[in-house]
Amino acid sequence: MSSYREFLILRYKAIFRNVGNITIGLSLLILAISFFALINDGNKLFFSFFIPAILTFLTGLFFRIISRGERKKELSIHDATVTVFLVWSLAIFLSSLPFIFANYLNFTQAIFESTSGWTGTGLSMFLDVEILPKSILLWRSVTQYVGGAGFAIITVIIAGSVGAGIYQAEGRSDNLVPNLRESAKIILRIYIIWAIIGTILLMTIGKLPFFDSFNHTLTALATGGFSTKNLSIGAYNSLSVEIIIMILMIMGATGFGIHYAAILMVKNFFRYRKELKKGVLTKLEFKEKIRSEPFLKNPEPRLMFVILLIFSTLLFLFSLLQMYGIKEGIINSIFQSISSLTGTGFSTVSFINWNSFGLLILTLLMIFGGMMDSTSSGLKLYRIYIAFELVLNQIKSFFKPSGTTFYLEVYKGISVKR
């Protein structure tokens, strides 16, 4: 009995150590927002974030203290699952405190807002976001952005292979390179680079202020949909802004493995072209090497394009054409289809006068969701593709000789699944 108790103590020490580390990291994030609040919103908002930052730090320190003496080791999937549960529960609770301390939401409303942010759901308790201080708006966007990447990425970067169990427990399988820590670093770099690109594009081409550009970039990539405007993206009434946001939503809903495969394809293209000019490769070999790139073999980008083409066309013809005309109807159909498929929830129009068919189209797209290992929600296009192929193979088997064997080969990121 005593040996079993000792085993439980050691096991939960490992869990609490990881919970403590991540919670302390969260306290630094809240602390950073508190200084932003001090500069932009004054002392009251500063303390609304500074006090939760201290409480969060003390919570993390408490878990670190009770896990003292525990040696670093890789968590099992079961232990990592418990860790993920505790981390997300604590993050949601502690992240709700600024809303409460600032007297903008009561306890239940703040928990709802925090949960919506971290999970990227996008539902909000705020009826008028345009009266909110910048620090509150930024905090909402930051929770969606960090929640979209997941705590697992940060944990693996800091703790290396020790965080591998947490990585898997969060449902991630996007190992871009054999080293898990390097994979997490690549994912984080891709995520940050797109945030920089999106902010610059919205500021330069979209002509939006930096604050609006930054917030909408974060929530578009996180496919969360929190906005700084009551009318969402429709408040800007700008085609260039809508196009940039559509690109960012698609990038957020694209799996990180596919992002990496695309980067490798571009690098290989220039390398193969150089070899072609030197005569190392023939034109035929050059074409074959490009065709064999994993990115071009991935079914998810093609499936996303096909679904968006079909559903946006249906939405335009049977719902929005009569309401908005040809030009506005096409733009709104494409934007709302992308927003729904990626699970972002940004809007350019009101849905009050939409017919039932249009709402059904959006609902189906939200159920489908984006790609595997992305920030998007839903069933995932990878699973939809697999289900379709399995049904197709079953139909084919009826017309093939008895004993014929089928196998399904599907690329996911840079790897092949059978």
N, C-alpha and C positions, 0 to 999 in steps of 0.2 A: 504493500500500500504506500509506504514511504517512497519507494523508487518511482512509483507512478506519479506521486505528487511532485517529486523532483523533476521528472520528465516534463510535466505540465508547466512548472515554473520556468524551466529552460526554454521551452517552446514559446511561451508567452513573453518571455524576455526578448526573444528575437523579434517577435511581432511588435512589441511596444517600442523597441529601439527604432524600427523603421517608421512607425507611426510618429514617434517623437521627432525624427529628422525631417520628415515631410511637413509636419505641423510648424516647426521652427522656420522652415522655408516659406510657408504661407504667411507667417508673421512678418517676414521681411517684405513680402509683396504688399501687405496691408500698410506697413510702415511707409513704403514708397508713395502710396496713394495719399497718406496723411500729409506728407510734405507738399504734394501737389495741391491738396486742399488748402494748406496754409498759404500758399502763394496765390491761389485763385479765388478761394471762397472764405478766407478768414479763420479766426481762432475757433469758432464753434465747430465748424466742419473738421478742422484739424484734430480736435479732441475726439470727435465722433469716429475717427479712424485710428488715432494714436492709442486710445484706451483699448479698443479691440485688438490692436497689434500687440500691446503688452500682454493682454490676457491670452492671446494665441501663443505668444512666445512662452509664457509660463506654463501653458498646457503642454506644449511640446517638451519643455524642460522637465516637467513632472514625469512624462513617459520615459524620458532619457534617464532620469534618476532611478526609477524603479526597474530599469533594465540594465543597471550597472553590473559589470562583471561578465556580461554576455559577449562571447567571441563572435566576430563577424562570420556568417555562413549563409549560403544560399537557401532561401526559403522554399519549402515544398509548395505545390500548387494549393493545397488545403490551407496552409498557414498564410500564403500570399493572398488568398481570397478573403480571409478574415482581416488581413491588413488593409486591403482595398476597401472593404466595407467600413472599417473604422475610420480610415482616412477621408473617404467621401462624406461620411456622416458628420465627422468633426468639421470638415471644410464647409459644408453647407450651413451648419449651426453657427460657426465662428464668423463666416462671411455675411451672415444676416445681421450681425451686431451693429455695423455702421448705419444701416437703415433704421434700426431701433434707436440708437443713440442720437441720431440726427432728427428724431421725431417725425419721420416721414411715413413710417409704417409701424403697425403693431407687431407683436411677436409672430403670429400665424402668417400675416401678410409678408413679413420679412423672410420667414423660412421659405415661403412659396417663391418669392422673388429670387432668393439665393439658389434654390433648387433649380428653378427655370434657367438661371444663368449657367451654373456649373454643368448641367446636363445638355445645354444648348437647345432647350425646348423653345424658348423665346416668348412664352406667355408672360404677361406683366401685370402687376397690381397697380401700376401708375397710370392714371387716366390722362394726365397731361405731363409728358416728359419734358416739354419745353420750358417749364418753370423750375425744373430741378437744377441744382448747382452742378458745375462741371465735374466735380470729384465723384458725385454719385453716379452720373452718367458714365464716367470713365471706369468706375468700379464694376458696373454692370457689364461693360464691354470686355474688361479684363477677365472677369470670371468665365465668360463664354470662350474667350480665346484660349486661356489656360486649360479650361475644361475640355475643349476640343482636342488638344494635344494629349491630355491625360497626365496624371501624376507619374505614371509608369516611365514616361520618357525622361523626366527630370531625375527620377530615382535611379534609373540605369546609368545615366551620365555621371551622377555623383558616386554611386556605390558599385558600379561595374556589374560583374556577374552576380553579385549579391542580390541585385534587384531583378534578376531574371524571372523569378517566380511572380513578382508583382506585374511585370510586363505581360506575362501569359495570362495572369488572373484578370487583367483588364480586357481580355479578349483580343490581344494583338498577336499577329503572326507575320508582320512585315519585317523580317530579318533581311535587310538589304545586302548585308555582307556577313561573312561567317561570325565576325566579332559583334556581339549584341550591343556593346557599348558604342562602337563606331556606327552601328545602324541607327541607334537613338540620336547620335550627334548629327548624322546626315538628315534624319527626319526633322530635327529641330532647326537645322540650317535652312532646309527647304521652306519650312513654315515661316521662319523669320524673314527670309528673302522675299517671299510673296507678300508679307505684310509691308515691307519697305516699298516694293514695287507698286502695290495697290494704293498706298498713301500718296506716293509721288504722282501717279496717274490721275487720281481724283483731284489733287491740288492743281496740277498743270493743265490737264485736258478738261477735267470736269469743273474747274474753277471753284472748287469748294474750299472753305477755310480748313486749316490744318486739323483743328479739333474734330470737325465733322468727318474729314477724310480718314483720320486715324481710327476713330470709333467704328465707322462703317466698314473699313477694311478688316478690322479685327473680327467683327461679328459676321461679315460675309464669309471669310475664310473658315471661321468656326461653324459656319452654317447654323447660326443661332438666331439671328434676326433682330436683336435689340437695336433700336434706332434712337437718334437724338431728336427726331422729329415725330410729331403726332401722326402725320400722314405718311410716315416711312419714306421710302425713296421717291414716292409721288410728290412730296413736298418741293423737290427741286425742279420738277418739270423739265428735265434735261435728258436728251437722248444719249449724250456722251457719258453722263453719269450712269445711266441705266446699262449701257453696254459694258462699262468697266465693272460694275457690280455683278453683271451676269458672268463675266469672265472669272471674277474672284469666287463666286459661288460654285462654279464648275471646278475650279482649282481646289476648293475646299472639299468638294465631294469626290475628288479623284484620289485614289489610294496612293499612299506615299511610295509604295513599291513601283507603281506605274510612273510617278514623277521621276523616280530614280532611273527607271528603264528608259524614259524619254531623254534624260540627261546623257546616259550612256550611248544612246543611239546617235545623238547629235555629235558627241565626241568621236564615236567610231566613224561617222559619216566623213568628217574632215580627215581622219586618219586614213580611211580607205581611199578617199579622193587623192590624197597625197601619194599613196602607193600606186594608184592608177596612173598618175602623171609620171611617176618614175619608171613605170613599166613592170612593177612587181605584180600587179593584178591586171587581168584582162577585163574588158567591159562586162563580159558575162559573169566573171567571178565577183566583180564589184556589185552587180545587181543582186546576185545570189546572197552575198553577205548582208546587204541592206534588208533583203526580204526575210532573212533569218533572225533579225533583231527581235528580242522578246517583246518590245513595246508594240510592234506591228502584229504580233501574235496574240496579244491580250484581247479577250473578247469584250471586256467591260466598256472601254471607250467607244467601241463600235455600237454596242447595245445601248449605251446612253444616247448617242446621236440618233439612232433609229427610233427609240422611244420618244425623245423630244420632238423629232420630226413628225411622227404620227400623231402624237397627242396634242401638240401645239396646232397642227393643221385642223384636227377635229374641233379643238377649242375655238379656233378662229371661224371656221365655217358654220358651226352650229350654235355658237353662243355670242361671240364678240363682234362679228362682222356687222350685224344689225345695230349694235349698241354704239360702236366707235368708228365705224367706217373701215376702209381698207388699210390705210397707213397705221393709224392708232391701234386698230384691231390686231394687225400682225405683230406690232411691237409688244403690246400688252399680252398677247397670247404666248409669245416666246418667253418674255420675262417671267410671267406667272407660272409657266410650265417649268422653267429652270428653278425658280424659287421653291416650288412644291416638290419637285423630284429630289432636290438636294436637302429638303427639310428646313430651309432657311426661314421662310415666312415673311421675307420682305414683300412689300406690295407697292404698286404704282397707281392702283385704282381702288375704289370701294366695291365690295361684293354684294351690296344690298340689292341691287337690281339684276343680279346674275340669275340665269335660269338654272334649273336643277341639273341639267346635263353638264353645264360648265363646272358646277361645284363637284359633281361626281368625278369629272376628269381630274381636278385638282386633288381630290381625296385619294384616287387610285395612284397618282404620281407620288403622293406623300407616303403611301404604303410601300411602293417599290423602293424608294430611297436611293442613296448614292452607291459608291463603290466600297468594296471591302477595305479595311484599314484606312479609312478616310475619317473626316470629322462628321460625316453625314450619318443620318439615322435610317430607319426603315429596314425592309427585308434584306437589302443589298443586291445589287445587280449581278454579282457573282453567283449568288444562290439562285436567282431567277434564271440565269443562263444555264446553270447545271440542271435545274429542274426541267427546263425546256429541252435540253439535249437528251436527258434520260427518257422523257416521254417520246421524243423522236426516235431514239434507238429502240424503244419497245415496239413502236409501230413498224420500224424496219425489220425487226426480228420475225414478224409474222410473214414476211415475204422472202426470207432467206432460208436456205436449207437447214434442217435440224442439226443442232450441234455447233452452229456458227457462233463464234465468240466476238463480242464487241469490247473495245476499251475506249474510254474517254480521256483525252489529253487536253488539259486546259491550262493556259498560262495565267499565273497570278503574280503580278509584279514582274520580277526577273526570274522566277522559278516556274517549273511545270508541275501540275498536279494530275495524278492519274486515278 
